[in-house]
Amino acid sequence: MGVYGVIAGIGTDMCRVSRMRRAILCERFVVRVFSAEEIEYARSRGLPERHFASAFAAKEALAKAMGLGLAGMGLSSSWIRRTDAGPVIMPTDALNKKFGERSVRKSWLSLTHEGDYAVAFVVLES
């Protein structure tokens, strides 16, 4: 058996896809909240608002898992990378520093969307 980490935080969030559909009409909102990688990914898919909504929910869930809230963490402190193995949280250097302060060594992310909802679940491991 391997060595398992301790759960350092758990967060979940849900975002209405219809709300995001309206929000992304404002390009200023899009570039302020999402990274170039997230924008490219979402716009390359059918129904991009679903992908924007799931990325937004992931940022909120991460802020909750960190115990900081969005005001303490900021929407641009991380971005979501879609990989063949699933979505991954990509922290900025500033967020990596906060991870270190809280002894977070790994993050786990699950995303889903159904109908008008996108949901994200984050587990932080120390």
Z-matrix of the N, CA and C atoms (Angstrom, degrees):
N
C 1 1.446
C 2 1.520 1 110.13
N 3 1.325 2 115.48 1 143.21
C 4 1.456 3 121.40 2 178.74
C 5 1.521 4 111.82 3 -82.74
N 6 1.308 5 113.85 4 174.86
C 7 1.456 6 120.71 5 176.70
C 8 1.521 7 107.69 6 -88.28
N 9 1.314 8 115.48 7 129.77
C 10 1.452 9 120.37 8 -179.74
C 11 1.508 10 110.56 9 -104.91
N 12 1.317 11 116.10 10 145.06
C 13 1.450 12 121.73 11 177.49
C 14 1.513 13 111.22 12 -82.74
N 15 1.278 14 114.75 13 172.80
C 16 1.455 15 123.03 14 177.66
C 17 1.523 16 107.94 15 -99.76
N 18 1.308 17 116.91 16 141.18
C 19 1.459 18 120.19 17 177.52
C 20 1.519 19 108.53 18 -69.88
N 21 1.324 20 115.45 19 121.59
C 22 1.461 21 122.16 20 -179.18
C 23 1.523 22 111.56 21 -97.99
N 24 1.330 23 117.34 22 -17.11
C 25 1.457 24 120.68 23 179.68
C 26 1.509 25 111.31 24 -178.19
N 27 1.322 26 114.92 25 150.22
C 28 1.460 27 122.23 26 176.80
C 29 1.517 28 107.16 27 -134.81
N 30 1.311 29 116.66 28 137.27
C 31 1.460 30 120.71 29 177.18
C 32 1.506 31 110.61 30 -146.26
N 33 1.314 32 115.75 31 147.18
C 34 1.461 33 121.05 32 175.67
C 35 1.517 34 108.72 33 -139.36
N 36 1.315 35 116.17 34 152.74
C 37 1.456 36 120.54 35 177.33
C 38 1.518 37 108.90 36 -154.50
N 39 1.326 38 113.68 37 155.25
C 40 1.456 39 121.66 38 179.55
C 41 1.525 40 107.62 39 -130.49
N 42 1.316 41 116.97 40 138.24
C 43 1.463 42 122.30 41 179.91
C 44 1.527 43 108.64 42 -129.19
N 45 1.312 44 116.10 43 134.29
C 46 1.473 45 120.09 44 176.91
C 47 1.528 46 109.50 45 -74.77
N 48 1.292 47 115.90 46 127.27
C 49 1.463 48 121.75 47 179.81
C 50 1.530 49 109.75 48 -63.70
N 51 1.327 50 117.71 49 -39.66
C 52 1.470 51 120.29 50 -179.83
C 53 1.529 52 111.32 51 -63.94
N 54 1.326 53 117.38 52 -34.74
C 55 1.468 54 121.03 53 176.48
C 56 1.524 55 109.94 54 -65.87
N 57 1.335 56 116.51 55 -42.44
C 58 1.460 57 120.56 56 179.36
C 59 1.528 58 110.77 57 -67.93
N 60 1.332 59 117.49 58 -35.38
C 61 1.464 60 120.88 59 178.57
C 62 1.532 61 109.63 60 -56.48
N 63 1.331 62 116.95 61 -41.79
C 64 1.472 63 120.88 62 178.13
C 65 1.528 64 111.12 63 -72.16
N 66 1.329 65 116.59 64 -41.06
C 67 1.466 66 120.76 65 -176.00
C 68 1.522 67 112.33 66 -63.91
N 69 1.323 68 117.08 67 -38.26
C 70 1.477 69 119.33 68 -175.57
C 71 1.527 70 112.65 69 -76.85
N 72 1.325 71 117.04 70 -2.48
C 73 1.463 72 119.45 71 171.85
C 74 1.528 73 110.53 72 -67.95
N 75 1.326 74 116.33 73 -22.46
C 76 1.461 75 122.62 74 178.07
C 77 1.534 76 108.41 75 -93.75
N 78 1.315 77 116.40 76 107.19
C 79 1.469 78 120.64 77 -177.47
C 80 1.527 79 111.26 78 -61.84
N 81 1.312 80 116.42 79 -32.44
C 82 1.475 81 120.11 80 178.11
C 83 1.527 82 110.70 81 -60.14
N 84 1.328 83 116.76 82 -42.54
C 85 1.461 84 121.33 83 176.92
C 86 1.526 85 110.02 84 -61.11
N 87 1.313 86 116.74 85 -46.74
C 88 1.469 87 121.82 86 -176.65
C 89 1.527 88 110.97 87 -58.53
N 90 1.324 89 118.11 88 -50.17
C 91 1.464 90 120.25 89 -175.73
C 92 1.529 91 112.12 90 -75.09
N 93 1.330 92 117.68 91 -21.66
C 94 1.470 93 120.07 92 177.74
C 95 1.522 94 111.40 93 -78.13
N 96 1.345 95 116.98 94 -32.61
C 97 1.462 96 121.60 95 -172.73
C 98 1.527 97 113.03 96 -98.09
N 99 1.318 98 117.91 97 -34.47
C 100 1.462 99 121.28 98 -171.64
C 101 1.522 100 111.83 99 -114.09
N 102 1.323 101 114.82 100 148.35
C 103 1.466 102 120.31 101 176.44
C 104 1.526 103 109.37 102 -77.22
N 105 1.326 104 115.91 103 164.79
C 106 1.466 105 120.78 104 177.03
C 107 1.530 106 110.61 105 -58.02
N 108 1.322 107 116.37 106 -38.24
C 109 1.467 108 120.75 107 179.39
C 110 1.532 109 111.06 108 -64.63
N 111 1.330 110 117.30 109 -43.99
C 112 1.469 111 120.84 110 178.74
C 113 1.526 112 111.05 111 -64.55
N 114 1.324 113 116.69 112 -40.68
C 115 1.471 114 121.29 113 -179.73
C 116 1.523 115 109.89 114 -64.20
N 117 1.331 116 116.07 115 -47.50
C 118 1.477 117 120.75 116 179.84
C 119 1.524 118 110.67 117 -59.72
N 120 1.337 119 116.55 118 -45.05
C 121 1.460 120 120.43 119 -179.42
C 122 1.533 121 110.65 120 -61.85
N 123 1.323 122 116.94 121 -51.65
C 124 1.466 123 120.41 122 -176.42
C 125 1.526 124 111.66 123 -61.40
N 126 1.321 125 116.33 124 -43.22
C 127 1.471 126 120.02 125 -177.25
C 128 1.519 127 112.67 126 -73.63
N 129 1.321 128 117.35 127 -14.36
C 130 1.466 129 119.90 128 178.45
C 131 1.532 130 111.75 129 -87.96
N 132 1.320 131 117.04 130 -3.45
C 133 1.453 132 122.52 131 -177.24
C 134 1.516 133 110.60 132 -109.41
N 135 1.344 134 116.00 133 158.05
C 136 1.446 135 119.93 134 169.70
C 137 1.520 136 108.39 135 -66.85
N 138 1.295 137 117.77 136 145.98
C 139 1.465 138 123.34 137 -178.91
C 140 1.534 139 111.21 138 53.10
N 141 1.312 140 117.79 139 63.57
C 142 1.469 141 120.80 140 -177.39
C 143 1.525 142 113.40 141 -57.44
N 144 1.320 143 117.41 142 -27.64
C 145 1.468 144 119.54 143 179.96
C 146 1.527 145 112.16 144 -59.96
N 147 1.322 146 118.24 145 -29.76
C 148 1.473 147 120.89 146 176.11
C 149 1.523 148 111.02 147 -63.23
N 150 1.305 149 115.93 148 -42.26
C 151 1.461 150 121.05 149 -176.32
C 152 1.529 151 111.20 150 -75.65
N 153 1.326 152 116.38 151 -36.81
C 154 1.461 153 119.06 152 172.87
C 155 1.528 154 109.89 153 -63.59
N 156 1.328 155 117.23 154 -43.06
C 157 1.469 156 120.94 155 -179.39
C 158 1.518 157 111.72 156 -63.32
N 159 1.320 158 118.06 157 -40.77
C 160 1.471 159 119.40 158 -179.75
C 161 1.526 160 110.74 159 -69.63
N 162 1.336 161 118.13 160 -36.41
C 163 1.469 162 120.53 161 176.76
C 164 1.529 163 110.49 162 -66.26
N 165 1.332 164 116.87 163 -40.62
C 166 1.461 165 120.88 164 177.96
C 167 1.529 166 110.32 165 -63.10
N 168 1.329 167 116.03 166 -45.11
C 169 1.471 168 120.22 167 178.55
C 170 1.530 169 110.34 168 -61.39
N 171 1.323 170 117.64 169 -36.70
C 172 1.467 171 120.76 170 179.20
C 173 1.523 172 110.97 171 -63.96
N 174 1.325 173 116.85 172 -41.45
C 175 1.469 174 120.31 173 178.93
C 176 1.526 175 110.49 174 -64.11
N 177 1.319 176 116.43 175 -41.66
C 178 1.478 177 120.75 176 177.60
C 179 1.531 178 110.46 177 -64.87
N 180 1.318 179 116.87 178 -44.40
C 181 1.469 180 120.60 179 -179.86
C 182 1.528 181 110.56 180 -62.96
N 183 1.321 182 117.23 181 -39.29
C 184 1.457 183 121.00 182 177.75
C 185 1.525 184 110.91 183 -63.85
N 186 1.320 185 116.79 184 -43.39
C 187 1.468 186 120.69 185 178.80
C 188 1.528 187 110.55 186 -60.56
N 189 1.324 188 116.64 187 -38.75
C 190 1.466 189 120.90 188 177.85
C 191 1.528 190 110.58 189 -68.03
N 192 1.321 191 116.59 190 -42.83
C 193 1.458 192 120.06 191 179.82
C 194 1.528 193 111.26 192 -63.45
N 195 1.318 194 116.62 193 -33.48
C 196 1.464 195 121.24 194 178.70
C 197 1.526 196 111.62 195 -78.20
N 198 1.336 197 116.73 196 -14.89
C 199 1.458 198 120.28 197 -178.13
C 200 1.515 199 112.73 198 74.15
N 201 1.323 200 117.20 199 22.00
C 202 1.455 201 121.95 200 -176.23
C 203 1.521 202 113.60 201 -106.26
N 204 1.313 203 117.23 202 -27.22
C 205 1.454 204 120.16 203 -170.36
C 206 1.519 205 109.15 204 72.12
N 207 1.310 206 116.20 205 166.04
C 208 1.464 207 119.69 206 -178.22
C 209 1.515 208 112.30 207 -64.89
N 210 1.322 209 117.80 208 -34.20
C 211 1.458 210 120.35 209 -179.84
C 212 1.531 211 110.53 210 -62.91
N 213 1.315 212 117.04 211 -37.34
C 214 1.459 213 120.92 212 -178.79
C 215 1.508 214 114.19 213 -82.27
N 216 1.330 215 116.65 214 -20.63
C 217 1.455 216 119.99 215 -176.36
C 218 1.527 217 111.85 216 -109.13
N 219 1.308 218 117.43 217 -42.56
C 220 1.461 219 121.47 218 -178.72
C 221 1.518 220 112.34 219 87.75
N 222 1.309 221 115.56 220 144.02
C 223 1.467 222 120.90 221 -178.53
C 224 1.525 223 113.05 222 -72.35
N 225 1.311 224 117.60 223 -22.23
C 226 1.464 225 119.69 224 -177.43
C 227 1.536 226 112.38 225 -98.56
N 228 1.341 227 117.39 226 13.80
C 229 1.460 228 120.03 227 -179.30
C 230 1.531 229 112.72 228 -84.08
N 231 1.321 230 115.78 229 -4.48
C 232 1.468 231 119.79 230 177.54
C 233 1.519 232 108.44 231 -157.29
N 234 1.313 233 115.35 232 164.31
C 235 1.453 234 120.74 233 171.09
C 236 1.513 235 107.47 234 -140.48
N 237 1.325 236 114.62 235 163.20
C 238 1.459 237 120.62 236 -177.31
C 239 1.520 238 108.81 237 -105.59
N 240 1.312 239 115.39 238 123.54
C 241 1.469 240 121.83 239 176.97
C 242 1.521 241 107.73 240 -103.80
N 243 1.309 242 115.70 241 128.88
C 244 1.467 243 120.62 242 176.38
C 245 1.519 244 107.84 243 -91.26
N 246 1.323 245 117.09 244 124.11
C 247 1.465 246 122.37 245 179.84
C 248 1.522 247 109.28 246 -123.12
N 249 1.320 248 116.41 247 169.65
C 250 1.469 249 120.34 248 177.00
C 251 1.524 250 111.36 249 -62.20
N 252 1.338 251 116.63 250 -26.91
C 253 1.466 252 121.28 251 -179.78
C 254 1.531 253 112.39 252 -88.38
N 255 1.332 254 117.34 253 -3.04
C 256 1.452 255 121.13 254 -179.52
C 257 1.515 256 111.04 255 122.42
N 258 1.326 257 117.29 256 177.07
C 259 1.465 258 120.87 257 -177.79
C 260 1.532 259 111.43 258 -73.59
N 261 1.327 260 114.77 259 146.90
C 262 1.458 261 121.58 260 -177.63
C 263 1.526 262 108.91 261 -132.30
N 264 1.333 263 116.25 262 138.64
C 265 1.462 264 121.34 263 174.88
C 266 1.522 265 108.25 264 -81.01
N 267 1.323 266 116.20 265 126.50
C 268 1.458 267 122.36 266 178.15
C 269 1.531 268 107.54 267 -110.64
N 270 1.327 269 118.22 268 104.48
C 271 1.461 270 120.53 269 -178.12
C 272 1.531 271 112.45 270 -83.06
N 273 1.322 272 115.78 271 149.40
C 274 1.460 273 120.58 272 170.63
C 275 1.521 274 108.17 273 -74.46
N 276 1.323 275 117.62 274 172.43
C 277 1.462 276 121.08 275 177.33
C 278 1.527 277 110.95 276 -59.82
N 279 1.341 278 116.82 277 -39.20
C 280 1.471 279 120.29 278 179.95
C 281 1.527 280 110.80 279 -63.29
N 282 1.323 281 117.20 280 -41.58
C 283 1.457 282 119.80 281 179.01
C 284 1.527 283 110.58 282 -70.64
N 285 1.323 284 117.25 283 -36.55
C 286 1.472 285 120.12 284 175.68
C 287 1.523 286 110.69 285 -58.70
N 288 1.319 287 116.51 286 -36.97
C 289 1.468 288 120.59 287 177.04
C 290 1.529 289 109.89 288 -63.80
N 291 1.332 290 117.30 289 -43.27
C 292 1.470 291 121.28 290 178.02
C 293 1.532 292 110.53 291 -65.22
N 294 1.339 293 116.54 292 -37.48
C 295 1.464 294 119.98 293 174.38
C 296 1.533 295 109.68 294 -57.66
N 297 1.332 296 115.94 295 -46.42
C 298 1.457 297 120.74 296 -179.83
C 299 1.522 298 112.37 297 -61.36
N 300 1.328 299 116.64 298 -41.11
C 301 1.466 300 121.32 299 179.05
C 302 1.523 301 111.64 300 -62.81
N 303 1.327 302 115.97 301 -28.69
C 304 1.465 303 121.11 302 -178.97
C 305 1.530 304 112.03 303 -103.64
N 306 1.321 305 116.23 304 9.25
C 307 1.471 306 123.32 305 179.78
C 308 1.530 307 112.99 306 58.72
N 309 1.323 308 117.54 307 30.88
C 310 1.468 309 121.65 308 176.11
C 311 1.526 310 107.60 309 -80.42
N 312 1.334 311 115.41 310 124.63
C 313 1.461 312 118.78 311 -179.75
C 314 1.524 313 112.95 312 -114.33
N 315 1.331 314 117.02 313 -13.79
C 316 1.465 315 119.99 314 -179.17
C 317 1.523 316 108.92 315 -154.02
N 318 1.321 317 114.86 316 145.85
C 319 1.467 318 119.98 317 174.99
C 320 1.520 319 109.09 318 -123.80
N 321 1.308 320 114.61 319 146.50
C 322 1.456 321 122.09 320 178.71
C 323 1.524 322 107.35 321 -123.50
N 324 1.317 323 117.43 322 137.33
C 325 1.460 324 121.81 323 -176.40
C 326 1.518 325 110.50 324 -135.80
N 327 1.316 326 115.73 325 132.65
C 328 1.460 327 121.86 326 172.62
C 329 1.521 328 107.90 327 -125.57
N 330 1.329 329 116.52 328 132.66
C 331 1.461 330 122.79 329 178.80
C 332 1.515 331 110.05 330 -123.54
N 333 1.322 332 115.88 331 146.29
C 334 1.454 333 120.58 332 173.19
C 335 1.519 334 108.94 333 -153.01
N 336 1.320 335 115.78 334 156.27
C 337 1.464 336 119.93 335 172.10
C 338 1.517 337 108.37 336 -143.92
N 339 1.312 338 113.82 337 142.83
C 340 1.468 339 121.94 338 179.96
C 341 1.514 340 106.93 339 -149.37
N 342 1.311 341 115.71 340 125.84
C 343 1.460 342 119.14 341 179.17
C 344 1.518 343 110.79 342 58.34
N 345 1.321 344 116.22 343 -123.90
C 346 1.458 345 121.34 344 -175.91
C 347 1.535 346 113.23 345 -94.85
N 348 1.321 347 118.41 346 15.32
C 349 1.459 348 120.27 347 -177.06
C 350 1.523 349 112.31 348 -129.38
N 351 1.324 350 114.26 349 141.21
C 352 1.457 351 122.42 350 169.84
C 353 1.524 352 106.56 351 -119.87
N 354 1.325 353 116.61 352 136.01
C 355 1.455 354 121.81 353 -176.56
C 356 1.526 355 109.24 354 -127.61
N 357 1.338 356 114.35 355 141.03
C 358 1.464 357 120.84 356 175.80
C 359 1.520 358 109.14 357 -127.80
N 360 1.321 359 115.06 358 145.06
C 361 1.469 360 121.91 359 178.24
C 362 1.523 361 106.85 360 -133.01
N 363 1.331 362 116.78 361 126.88
C 364 1.465 363 122.03 362 -178.02
C 365 1.520 364 109.50 363 -122.98
N 366 1.327 365 115.62 364 135.40
C 367 1.468 366 121.79 365 171.61
C 368 1.525 367 106.13 366 -123.51
N 369 1.326 368 115.51 367 130.54
C 370 1.458 369 121.63 368 175.29
C 371 1.513 370 108.48 369 -106.49
N 372 1.314 371 116.15 370 135.22
C 373 1.465 372 122.74 371 -176.63
C 374 1.527 373 109.54 372 -116.68
N 375 1.331 374 115.52 373 137.48
C 376 1.468 375 119.77 374 176.64
C 377 1.522 376 109.65 375 -114.34
